[in-house]
């Protein structure tokens, strides 16, 4: 079954497999029980942040399809980071 994230800009996901040596990690949307394989990240900062998270942690992300043949997704930060002046 093809999985499509909801039409909202961002959603809360739970990490179920931490990041592997190839940069892939798995998250689940608990409200729909849908699983997503993250393979691309908006930037290196987000990739590093997610790699430091542990299984069971919740993260708020926006997902976009990264491929056409598989359940692979690109993660973007759900909310912009505001840096202190």
C-alpha positions as CSV (number, residue, x, y, z in Angstrom):
1,X,0.0,0.0,0.0
2,X,1.4,3.4,-0.9
3,X,1.7,5.8,2.0
4,X,1.1,9.5,1.7
5,X,1.6,11.9,4.6
6,X,-1.4,14.0,5.5
7,X,-1.8,17.3,3.6
8,X,-0.7,19.3,6.6
9,X,2.6,21.1,6.6
10,X,4.1,19.2,9.5
11,X,3.3,16.1,11.5
12,X,4.7,14.4,14.6
13,X,6.6,11.1,14.1
14,X,8.2,8.7,16.4
15,X,11.7,7.3,15.6
16,X,11.5,3.5,15.4
17,X,14.9,2.8,13.8
18,X,17.8,5.2,14.4
19,X,19.9,6.5,11.6
20,X,22.1,3.9,9.9
21,X,25.6,4.4,8.4
22,X,23.9,5.3,5.0
23,X,21.8,8.1,6.6
24,X,18.5,6.2,6.5
25,X,16.2,6.1,9.5
26,X,12.6,5.0,10.0
27,X,9.8,6.9,11.6
28,X,6.1,6.1,12.3
29,X,3.1,8.3,12.4
30,X,1.3,7.0,15.5
31,X,-2.1,8.4,14.5
32,X,-2.2,6.4,11.2
33,X,0.4,3.7,12.1
34,X,2.1,4.5,8.8
35,X,5.9,4.0,8.5
36,X,8.3,6.2,6.5
37,X,11.9,5.5,5.5
38,X,13.8,8.8,5.6
39,X,16.7,8.9,3.2
40,X,17.2,12.6,2.4
41,X,17.3,15.6,4.6
42,X,16.7,19.3,4.0
43,X,20.2,20.2,5.2
44,X,23.1,18.7,7.1
45,X,22.1,20.4,10.3
46,X,18.7,18.5,10.3
47,X,20.5,15.3,9.4
48,X,22.9,15.7,12.4
49,X,20.0,16.6,14.7
50,X,18.0,13.5,13.7
51,X,21.1,11.3,13.9
52,X,21.5,12.3,17.6
53,X,17.9,11.3,18.5
54,X,17.1,7.9,20.0
55,X,14.5,5.3,19.3
56,X,11.2,6.4,20.8
57,X,11.9,10.2,20.5
58,X,9.2,12.3,18.8
59,X,10.1,14.7,16.0
60,X,8.0,17.1,14.1
61,X,8.8,17.1,10.4
62,X,7.4,17.8,7.0
63,X,7.9,14.9,4.6
64,X,8.1,14.9,0.8
65,X,8.5,11.9,-1.5
66,X,12.1,11.3,-2.4
67,X,11.6,8.6,-4.9
68,X,8.9,7.2,-7.1
69,X,9.4,3.4,-6.7
70,X,9.6,3.0,-2.9
71,X,8.6,4.3,0.4
72,X,11.5,6.8,0.7
73,X,11.1,10.3,2.0
74,X,12.9,13.6,2.3
75,X,12.6,15.3,5.7
76,X,12.4,19.0,6.2
77,X,12.3,21.0,9.4
78,X,8.7,21.5,10.3
79,X,9.2,25.0,11.8
80,X,12.0,27.4,10.9
81,X,14.8,27.8,13.4
82,X,15.0,31.3,14.8
83,X,18.6,32.2,15.7
84,X,19.1,34.7,18.5
85,X,20.6,38.0,17.4
